[in-house]
Amino acid sequence: MTFRFARHTNNLEQLKAFYMNTLRLELLGSFENHDGYDGIFIGKPNENWHLEFTQTSEKVNHKFDEDDILVFYPKTEAEYFSILEKFTEHNISFVEPKNPYWKENGKMILDPDGYRIMIPYLKINERI
């Protein structure tokens, strides 16, 4: 099975830069003016998941809350600290998670749409 998380935005270029520059995801594809939609696919090559962000002239009204989170699990401790370093380079502040589990197990930030992104710090053998 392949997983795609799709979200509409008014900040397509900002999201593209954010996910590519801070989380080091790659642009896997894009489209323009497909029935009025522009879009991008971002992820890691050869994985069974990716993010899709679309944009139209329509004003987006996001309705997610503090427990709606994209969680990206680094594969190594070095990758974890490298991601945190990218956040610092781009002046991205951490936010406090609502869930006590996430408070104790990583760092949380907001993407340009205000969607929560969690980077857990877990030992390899503790991963789900």
DSSP file (Angstrom, degrees, kcal/mol; ACC not computed):
  #  RESIDUE AA STRUCTURE BP1 BP2  ACC     N-H-->O    O-->H-N    N-H-->O    O-->H-N    TCO  KAPPA ALPHA  PHI   PSI    X-CA   Y-CA   Z-CA
    1    1 A M              0   0    0      0, 0.0     2,-0.4     0, 0.0    47,-0.0   0.000 360.0 360.0 360.0 143.4    0.0    0.0    0.0
    2    2 A T        -     0   0    0      2,-0.0     2,-0.4    47,-0.0    47,-0.2  -0.908 360.0-147.8-110.9 141.4    1.1    3.5   -0.7
    3    3 A F  E     -a   49   0A   0     45,-3.0    47,-1.4    -2,-0.4     2,-0.4  -0.918  14.3-178.6-114.0 133.5    0.2    6.4    1.5
    4    4 A R  E     -a   50   0A   0     -2,-0.4     2,-0.6    45,-0.2    47,-0.2  -0.996  13.1-158.1-128.7 127.2   -0.3   10.0    0.4
    5    5 A F  E     -a   51   0A   0     45,-2.0    47,-3.1    -2,-0.4     2,-0.4  -0.930  19.5-168.1-101.2 117.1   -1.2   12.9    2.8
    6    6 A A  E     +a   52   0A   0     -2,-0.6     2,-0.3    45,-0.2    47,-0.2  -0.890  11.1 170.9-113.3 136.2   -2.9   15.6    0.8
    7    7 A R  E     -a   53   0A   0     45,-2.4    47,-1.9    -2,-0.4     2,-0.2  -0.995  26.8-133.0-145.8 137.2   -3.5   19.1    2.0
    8    8 A H  E     +a   54   0A   0     -2,-0.3     2,-0.3    45,-0.2    47,-0.2  -0.619  34.5 172.7 -85.8 148.2   -4.7   22.3    0.3
    9    9 A T        -     0   0    0     45,-2.5    47,-0.5    -2,-0.2     3,-0.2  -0.955  45.4-144.4-149.9 162.9   -2.8   25.5    1.1
   10   10 A N  S    S+     0   0    0     -2,-0.3     3,-0.1    45,-0.1    45,-0.1   0.241 100.3  62.8-106.0   6.2   -2.4   29.2    0.2
   11   11 A N     >  +     0   0    0      1,-0.1     4,-2.8     2,-0.1     5,-0.3  -0.317  56.4 147.3-127.0  47.6    1.4   28.8    0.8
   12   12 A L  H  > S+     0   0    0      1,-0.2     4,-2.4     2,-0.2     5,-0.1   0.909  76.4  43.1 -56.5 -49.5    2.5   26.3   -1.8
   13   13 A E  H  > S+     0   0    0      1,-0.2     4,-2.3     2,-0.2    -1,-0.2   0.874 114.2  51.4 -67.7 -36.2    6.0   27.8   -2.4
   14   14 A Q  H  > S+     0   0    0      2,-0.2     4,-2.6     1,-0.2    -1,-0.2   0.911 111.6  47.2 -65.9 -41.6    6.6   28.3    1.3
   15   15 A L  H  X S+     0   0    0     -4,-2.8     4,-2.7     2,-0.2     5,-0.3   0.911 110.4  52.9 -65.2 -41.4    5.6   24.7    2.1
   16   16 A K  H  X S+     0   0    0     -4,-2.4     4,-2.0    -5,-0.3     5,-0.3   0.952 113.5  42.4 -57.4 -51.1    7.9   23.4   -0.7
   17   17 A A  H  X S+     0   0    0     -4,-2.3     4,-3.0     2,-0.2     5,-0.4   0.916 114.6  52.2 -62.6 -43.8   10.8   25.4    0.7
   18   18 A F  H  X>S+     0   0    0     -4,-2.6     4,-2.5     1,-0.2     5,-0.8   0.961 114.1  39.4 -58.6 -56.0   10.0   24.4    4.3
   19   19 A Y  H  <5S+     0   0    0     -4,-2.7     6,-2.1     1,-0.2     4,-0.5   0.841 121.5  43.6 -69.0 -32.4    9.8   20.7    3.8
   20   20 A M  H  <5S+     0   0    0     -4,-2.0     4,-0.3    -5,-0.3    -1,-0.2   0.897 120.9  38.0 -78.6 -40.2   12.7   20.5    1.4
   21   21 A N  H  <5S+     0   0    0     -4,-3.0    -2,-0.2    -5,-0.3    -3,-0.2   0.819 127.4  30.0 -84.0 -31.3   15.1   22.8    3.3
   22   22 A T  T  <5S+     0   0    0     -4,-2.5    64,-0.2    -5,-0.4    -3,-0.2   0.866 132.5  28.2 -97.5 -41.1   14.3   21.8    6.9
   23   23 A L  S   <S-     0   0    0     -5,-0.8    -3,-0.2    -4,-0.5    -2,-0.1   0.455  98.6-128.4 -98.9  -1.3   13.3   18.1    6.7
   24   24 A R        +     0   0    0     -4,-0.3    -4,-0.2    -6,-0.3     2,-0.1   0.813  51.3 156.9  58.2  33.6   15.4   17.4    3.5
   25   25 A L        -     0   0    0     -6,-2.1     2,-0.3    19,-0.1    19,-0.2  -0.472  35.3-125.2 -79.7 163.4   12.5   15.9    1.7
   26   26 A E  E     -B   43   0A   0     17,-3.8    17,-2.2    -2,-0.1     2,-0.7  -0.814  14.9-109.3-115.2 151.1   12.7   15.9   -2.1
   27   27 A L  E     +B   42   0A   0     -2,-0.3    15,-0.2    15,-0.2     3,-0.1  -0.688  35.1 177.5 -75.4 115.0   10.4   17.2   -4.8
   28   28 A L  E     -     0   0A   0     13,-3.1     2,-0.3    -2,-0.7    14,-0.2   0.640  60.3 -33.0 -95.4 -18.2    9.0   14.0   -6.4
   29   29 A G  E     -B   41   0A   0     12,-1.2    12,-2.6     2,-0.0    -1,-0.3  -0.952  53.6-159.4 174.6 169.8    6.7   15.7   -8.9
   30   30 A S  E     -B   40   0A   0     -2,-0.3     2,-0.3    10,-0.3    10,-0.2  -0.977   1.7-159.2-159.2 166.6    4.5   18.7   -9.6
   31   31 A F  E     -B   39   0A   0      8,-2.3     8,-2.6    -2,-0.3     2,-0.4  -0.986   7.5-148.9-150.6 156.0    1.7   19.9  -11.7
   32   32 A E  E    S-     0   0A   0     -2,-0.3     6,-0.2     6,-0.2     3,-0.1  -0.987  71.7  -5.7-130.8 138.9    0.3   23.2  -12.8
   33   33 A N  E     +     0   0A   0     -2,-0.4     2,-1.1     1,-0.2     5,-0.2   0.849  69.2 165.6  49.8  46.0   -3.3   24.3  -13.7
   34   34 A H  E >  S-B   37   0A   0      3,-3.1     3,-1.2     1,-0.2    -1,-0.2  -0.790  86.6 -31.0 -89.3  97.5   -4.8   20.8  -13.4
   35   35 A D  T 3  S-     0   0    0     -2,-1.1    -1,-0.2     1,-0.3     3,-0.1   0.852 128.4 -45.5  55.3  36.9   -8.5   21.8  -13.3
   36   36 A G  T 3  S+     0   0    0      1,-0.3     2,-0.4    20,-0.1    -1,-0.3   0.406 117.6 114.6  90.8  -1.0   -7.4   25.0  -11.6
   37   37 A Y  E <   -B   34   0A   0     -3,-1.2    -3,-3.1    19,-0.1     2,-0.4  -0.843  45.4-165.3-106.3 138.6   -5.0   23.3   -9.1
   38   38 A D  E     + C   0  55A   0     17,-2.4    17,-2.5    -2,-0.4     2,-0.3  -0.889  25.8 170.1-107.0 149.6   -1.2   23.6   -8.8
   39   39 A G  E     -BC  31  54A   0     -8,-2.6    -8,-2.3    -2,-0.4     2,-0.3  -0.996  26.4-153.2-159.2 163.2    0.5   21.0   -6.7
   40   40 A I  E     -BC  30  53A   0     13,-2.2    13,-2.0    -2,-0.3     2,-0.5  -0.967  11.1-146.1-136.2 152.9    3.6   19.3   -5.6
   41   41 A F  E     -BC  29  52A   0    -12,-2.6   -13,-3.1    -2,-0.3   -12,-1.2  -0.991  23.8-178.1-118.2 124.7    4.5   15.9   -4.3
   42   42 A I  E     +BC  27  51A   0      9,-2.8     9,-3.5    -2,-0.5     2,-0.3  -0.967  26.4  91.5-128.1 139.5    7.3   15.8   -1.6
   43   43 A G  E    S-BC  26  50A   0    -17,-2.2   -17,-3.8    -2,-0.4     7,-0.1  -0.909  72.9 -53.0 177.7-147.2    8.9   12.9    0.1
   44   44 A K    >   -     0   0    0      5,-0.5     3,-1.4    -2,-0.3     5,-0.3  -0.983  56.9-107.0-121.3 132.4   11.8   10.5   -0.1
   45   45 A P  T 3  S+     0   0    0      0, 0.0     3,-0.1     0, 0.0   -17,-0.0  -0.233 101.3  18.0 -56.7 146.5   12.4    8.5   -3.3
   46   46 A N  T 3  S+     0   0    0      1,-0.2     2,-0.2     2,-0.0     0, 0.0   0.657  96.7 120.3  66.5  18.8   11.7    4.8   -3.2
   47   47 A E  S <  S-     0   0    0     -3,-1.4    -1,-0.2     2,-0.2   -45,-0.0  -0.678  70.1-124.3-102.9 166.2    9.5    5.1   -0.1
   48   48 A N  S    S+     0   0    0     -2,-0.2   -45,-3.0    -3,-0.1     2,-0.3   0.027  86.7  56.7-100.5  28.0    5.8    4.1    0.0
   49   49 A W  E     +a    3   0A   0     -5,-0.3    -5,-0.5   -47,-0.2     2,-0.3  -0.975  53.3 166.5-148.2 159.0    4.5    7.6    1.2
   50   50 A H  E     -aC   4  43A   0    -47,-1.4   -45,-2.0    -2,-0.3     2,-0.4  -0.965  31.5-113.5-164.8 165.2    4.6   11.2    0.2
   51   51 A L  E     -aC   5  42A   0     -9,-3.5    -9,-2.8    -2,-0.3     2,-0.5  -0.834  22.9-160.5-101.8 141.0    3.0   14.5    0.9
   52   52 A E  E     -aC   6  41A   0    -47,-3.1   -45,-2.4    -2,-0.4     2,-0.4  -0.991   6.6-174.1-122.0 127.9    0.9   16.4   -1.6
   53   53 A F  E     -aC   7  40A   0    -13,-2.0   -13,-2.2    -2,-0.5     2,-0.3  -0.984   6.5-172.6-120.3 132.1    0.2   20.1   -1.3
   54   54 A T  E     -aC   8  39A   0    -47,-1.9   -45,-2.5    -2,-0.4     2,-0.3  -0.866   4.3-165.8-122.5 157.0   -2.2   21.8   -3.7
   55   55 A Q  E     + C   0  38A   0    -17,-2.5   -17,-2.4    -2,-0.3     2,-0.2  -0.999  12.5 162.5-143.9 139.2   -3.1   25.4   -4.3
   56   56 A T        -     0   0    0    -47,-0.5   -19,-0.1     2,-0.4     4,-0.1  -0.718  57.5 -90.3-132.9-172.7   -5.9   27.3   -6.0
   57   57 A S  S    S+     0   0    0    -21,-0.3     2,-0.2    -2,-0.2   -20,-0.1   0.586  93.7 109.2 -78.2  -9.1   -7.2   30.8   -5.8
   58   58 A E  S    S-     0   0    0      1,-0.1     2,-0.4   -49,-0.1    -2,-0.4  -0.448  78.1-115.7 -69.8 137.1   -9.6   29.7   -3.1
   59   59 A K        -     0   0    0     -2,-0.2     2,-0.3     1,-0.0    -1,-0.1  -0.616  31.9-133.8 -73.9 125.9   -8.9   30.9    0.4
   60   60 A V        -     0   0    0     -2,-0.4     2,-0.5    -4,-0.1   -50,-0.1  -0.608  15.5-164.0 -85.5 140.6   -8.1   27.9    2.6
   61   61 A N        -     0   0    0     -2,-0.3     2,-0.1   -52,-0.0    -1,-0.0  -0.798  13.3-159.9-124.2  87.1   -9.6   27.5    6.1
   62   62 A H        -     0   0    0     -2,-0.5   -53,-0.0     1,-0.1    -2,-0.0  -0.390  11.9-175.0 -69.1 143.2   -7.6   24.9    8.0
   63   63 A K        +     0   0    0     -2,-0.1     2,-0.2     2,-0.0    -1,-0.1  -0.116  33.9 130.0-131.2  36.7   -9.4   23.3   11.0
   64   64 A F        -     0   0    0      1,-0.1     2,-0.2     4,-0.0    -2,-0.0  -0.510  39.2-151.8 -88.5 163.6   -6.7   21.1   12.6
   65   65 A D    >   -     0   0    0     -2,-0.2     3,-1.9    51,-0.0    51,-0.3  -0.564  37.5 -76.2-125.0-171.1   -5.9   21.2   16.3
   66   66 A E  T 3  S+     0   0    0      1,-0.3    32,-0.4    -2,-0.2    33,-0.3   0.662 126.0  53.6 -65.9 -17.5   -3.0   20.5   18.6
   67   67 A D  T 3  S+     0   0    0     31,-0.1     2,-0.8    30,-0.1    -1,-0.3   0.388  83.2  95.5 -98.9   3.1   -3.3   16.8   18.3
   68   68 A D    <   +     0   0    0     -3,-1.9    48,-0.8     2,-0.0     2,-0.4  -0.848  59.2 160.0 -93.3 108.9   -3.2   16.8   14.5
   69   69 A I  E     -d  116   0B   0     -2,-0.8     2,-0.6    46,-0.1    48,-0.2  -0.983  43.5-142.2-138.2 137.4    0.5   16.1   13.9
   70   70 A L  E     -d  117   0B   0     46,-2.5    48,-2.9    -2,-0.4     2,-0.5  -0.907  28.2-157.1 -91.9 126.8    2.8   14.8   11.1
   71   71 A V  E     -d  118   0B   0     -2,-0.6     2,-0.6    46,-0.2    48,-0.2  -0.932  10.0-169.9-112.5 122.5    5.4   12.7   12.8
   72   72 A F        -     0   0    0     46,-2.6    -2,-0.0    -2,-0.5    45,-0.0  -0.954  10.2-153.7-113.1 116.3    8.8   12.2   11.0
   73   73 A Y        -     0   0    0     -2,-0.6    48,-0.1    46,-0.2    46,-0.1  -0.800  11.6-140.1 -93.3 111.4   11.0    9.5   12.6
   74   74 A P        -     0   0    0      0, 0.0    48,-0.2     0, 0.0     3,-0.0  -0.390   8.1-139.4 -63.5 148.2   14.7   10.1   11.9
   75   75 A K  S    S+     0   0    0      1,-0.1     2,-0.3    -2,-0.0     3,-0.1   0.730  80.3  24.7 -83.4 -22.0   16.5    6.8   11.3
   76   76 A T  S  > S-     0   0    0      1,-0.1     4,-1.9    47,-0.0     5,-0.1  -0.917  77.3-115.1-138.3 163.6   19.6    7.8   13.3
   77   77 A E  H  > S+     0   0    0     -2,-0.3     4,-2.4     1,-0.2     5,-0.2   0.887 117.9  55.8 -63.4 -39.1   20.6   10.0   16.1
   78   78 A A  H  > S+     0   0    0      1,-0.2     4,-2.0     2,-0.2    -1,-0.2   0.898 106.6  49.6 -61.1 -41.1   22.8   11.9   13.6
   79   79 A E  H  > S+     0   0    0      2,-0.2     4,-2.2     1,-0.2    -1,-0.2   0.903 108.6  53.9 -65.0 -40.3   19.8   12.6   11.4
   80   80 A Y  H  X S+     0   0    0     -4,-1.9     4,-2.1     1,-0.2    -2,-0.2   0.954 112.5  42.0 -57.3 -52.5   17.8   13.8   14.4
   81   81 A F  H  X S+     0   0    0     -4,-2.4     4,-2.0     1,-0.2    -1,-0.2   0.818 111.2  56.7 -68.7 -29.9   20.4   16.4   15.4
   82   82 A S  H  X S+     0   0    0     -4,-2.0     4,-1.8    -5,-0.2    -1,-0.2   0.897 107.4  48.7 -65.6 -40.4   20.9   17.4   11.8
   83   83 A I  H  X S+     0   0    0     -4,-2.2     4,-1.9     2,-0.2    -2,-0.2   0.924 110.4  50.6 -64.7 -44.8   17.2   18.2   11.4
   84   84 A L  H  X S+     0   0    0     -4,-2.1     4,-2.0     1,-0.2    -1,-0.2   0.881 107.7  54.2 -61.3 -36.8   17.3   20.2   14.6
   85   85 A E  H  X S+     0   0    0     -4,-2.0     4,-2.6     1,-0.2    -1,-0.2   0.892 105.6  52.9 -62.9 -39.9   20.3   22.1   13.3
   86   86 A K  H  X S+     0   0    0     -4,-1.8     4,-1.9     2,-0.2    -1,-0.2   0.888 106.0  53.8 -62.8 -39.1   18.3   22.9   10.1
   87   87 A F  H  <>S+     0   0    0     -4,-1.9     5,-2.9     1,-0.2    -1,-0.2   0.928 110.2  47.0 -60.1 -44.1   15.5   24.3   12.3
   88   88 A T  H ><5S+     0   0    0     -4,-2.0     3,-1.7     1,-0.2    -2,-0.2   0.925 109.5  53.3 -62.7 -45.5   18.1   26.6   14.0
   89   89 A E  H 3<5S+     0   0    0     -4,-2.6    -1,-0.2     1,-0.3    -2,-0.2   0.840 113.8  43.2 -57.7 -34.8   19.5   27.7   10.7
   90   90 A H  T 3<5S-     0   0    0     -4,-1.9    -1,-0.3    -5,-0.2    -2,-0.2   0.225 113.2-117.3 -99.0  13.3   16.1   28.7    9.5
   91   91 A N  T < 5 +     0   0    0     -3,-1.7     2,-0.6     1,-0.2    -3,-0.2   0.871  55.0 162.9  54.2  42.7   15.1   30.4   12.8
   92   92 A I      < -     0   0    0     -5,-2.9    -1,-0.2    -6,-0.1     2,-0.2  -0.835  27.8-143.4 -95.1 122.7   12.2   27.9   13.4
   93   93 A S        -     0   0    0     -2,-0.6    17,-0.4    17,-0.1     2,-0.2  -0.529  12.7-119.2 -85.3 149.9   11.0   27.9   17.0
   94   94 A F        -     0   0    0     -2,-0.2     2,-0.3    15,-0.1    15,-0.2  -0.601  23.7-153.0 -82.9 149.0    9.9   24.9   18.9
   95   95 A V  B     -E  108   0B   0     13,-2.5    13,-0.5    -2,-0.2     0, 0.0  -0.880  23.3-107.0-118.2 155.5    6.4   24.7   20.2
   96   96 A E        -     0   0    0     -2,-0.3     7,-0.1    11,-0.1    11,-0.1  -0.699  33.4-128.6 -84.8 126.0    5.2   22.7   23.2
   97   97 A P        -     0   0    0      0, 0.0   -30,-0.1     0, 0.0     6,-0.1  -0.364   3.3-140.2 -67.7 151.4    3.2   19.6   22.4
   98   98 A K  S    S+     0   0    0    -32,-0.4   -31,-0.1    -2,-0.0   -32,-0.0   0.884  85.5  77.7 -74.3 -42.4   -0.2   19.1   24.1
   99   99 A N  S >> S-     0   0    0    -33,-0.3     4,-1.6     1,-0.1     3,-0.5  -0.565  77.2-143.3 -75.0 123.4    0.4   15.4   24.5
  100  100 A P  H 3> S+     0   0    0      0, 0.0     4,-1.5     0, 0.0    -1,-0.1   0.817  98.2  62.4 -57.4 -31.8    2.8   14.6   27.4
  101  101 A Y  H 3> S+     0   0    0      1,-0.2     4,-0.8     2,-0.2     3,-0.4   0.940 106.1  43.8 -59.3 -46.8    4.3   11.7   25.4
  102  102 A W  H <4 S+     0   0    0     -3,-0.5     3,-0.4     1,-0.2     4,-0.3   0.830 106.2  62.3 -69.6 -30.9    5.6   14.1   22.7
  103  103 A K  H  < S+     0   0    0     -4,-1.6     3,-0.3     1,-0.2    -1,-0.2   0.866 112.0  38.2 -58.7 -35.7    6.8   16.6   25.3
  104  104 A E  H  < S+     0   0    0     -4,-1.5    -1,-0.2    -3,-0.4    -2,-0.2   0.589 117.3  49.4 -90.8 -12.2    9.2   13.9   26.6
  105  105 A N  S  < S-     0   0    0     -4,-0.8    16,-2.7    -3,-0.4     2,-0.3   0.044 111.7 -33.6-127.0  28.5   10.2   12.3   23.3
  106  106 A G  E     - F   0 120B   0     -4,-0.3     2,-0.4    -3,-0.3    -1,-0.0  -0.994  68.9 -61.3 158.3-160.7   11.3   14.9   20.8
  107  107 A K  E     - F   0 119B   0     12,-2.1    12,-2.9    -2,-0.3     2,-0.4  -0.955  34.1-155.3-127.2 143.0   10.8   18.4   19.3
  108  108 A M  E     +EF  95 118B   0    -13,-0.5   -13,-2.5    -2,-0.4     2,-0.3  -0.937  15.4 169.3-121.6 141.9    7.8   20.0   17.7
  109  109 A I  E     - F   0 117B   0      8,-2.4     8,-2.8    -2,-0.4     2,-0.4  -0.823  30.0-115.1-134.9 175.2    7.6   22.8   15.2
  110  110 A L  E     - F   0 116B   0    -17,-0.4     6,-0.2    -2,-0.3   -17,-0.1  -0.936  21.7-137.6-113.4 140.4    4.9   24.4   13.0
  111  111 A D    >   -     0   0    0      4,-2.6     3,-2.5    -2,-0.4   -96,-0.1  -0.340  45.3 -83.9 -83.0 177.2    5.0   24.4    9.2
  112  112 A P  T 3  S+     0   0    0      0, 0.0    -1,-0.1     0, 0.0   -97,-0.1   0.705 132.3  51.5 -59.1 -19.9    4.0   27.6    7.3
  113  113 A D  T 3  S-     0   0    0      2,-0.1     3,-0.1  -102,-0.1   -51,-0.1   0.474 121.8-106.0 -90.7  -3.4    0.3   26.7    7.5
  114  114 A G  S <  S+     0   0    0     -3,-2.5     2,-0.3     1,-0.3     0, 0.0   0.557  70.9 147.8  88.7   8.9    0.6   26.2   11.3
  115  115 A Y        -     0   0    0      1,-0.1    -4,-2.6   -46,-0.0    -1,-0.3  -0.599  51.1-113.0 -78.8 138.2    0.4   22.4   11.0
  116  116 A R  E     -dF  69 110B   0    -48,-0.8   -46,-2.5    -2,-0.3     2,-0.4  -0.522  28.6-167.4 -79.6 135.8    2.3   20.6   13.8
  117  117 A I  E     -dF  70 109B   0     -8,-2.8    -8,-2.4    -2,-0.2     2,-0.5  -0.988   4.9-160.3-122.3 127.0    5.4   18.6   12.9
  118  118 A M  E     -dF  71 108B   0    -48,-2.9   -46,-2.6    -2,-0.4   -10,-0.2  -0.924  10.2-169.8-113.1 132.2    7.0   16.2   15.4
  119  119 A I  E     - F   0 107B   0    -12,-2.9   -12,-2.1    -2,-0.5   -46,-0.2  -0.908  21.7-152.5-116.6  99.0   10.5   14.9   15.3
  120  120 A P  E     - F   0 106B   0      0, 0.0     2,-0.7     0, 0.0   -14,-0.3  -0.402   9.6-146.6 -73.9 146.4   10.8   12.2   17.9
  121  121 A Y        +     0   0    0    -16,-2.7     2,-0.4    -2,-0.1   -44,-0.1  -0.864  42.0 146.8-109.8  94.3   14.0   11.4   19.6
  122  122 A L        -     0   0    0     -2,-0.7     5,-0.1   -48,-0.2     2,-0.1  -0.951  52.8-104.9-127.9 147.4   13.8    7.6   20.2
  123  123 A K    >   -     0   0    0     -2,-0.4     3,-2.3     1,-0.1     4,-0.5  -0.399  40.0-109.7 -65.2 150.3   16.3    4.9   20.2
  124  124 A I  G >  S+     0   0    0      1,-0.3     3,-1.2     2,-0.2    -1,-0.1   0.863 118.5  52.5 -51.9 -42.3   16.2    2.8   17.1
  125  125 A N  G 3  S+     0   0    0      1,-0.2    -1,-0.3     3,-0.0    -2,-0.1   0.546 103.2  59.4 -76.7  -4.6   14.8   -0.2   19.0
  126  126 A E  G <  S+     0   0    0     -3,-2.3    -1,-0.2     2,-0.0    -2,-0.2   0.472  79.8 118.1 -97.1  -3.7   12.0    1.9   20.5
  127  127 A R    <         0   0    0     -3,-1.2    -3,-0.0    -4,-0.5    -4,-0.0  -0.251 360.0 360.0 -68.0 150.8   10.5    2.8   17.2
  128  128 A I              0   0    0      0, 0.0    -1,-0.1     0, 0.0    -3,-0.0   0.455 360.0 360.0 -77.2 360.0    7.0    1.8   16.3
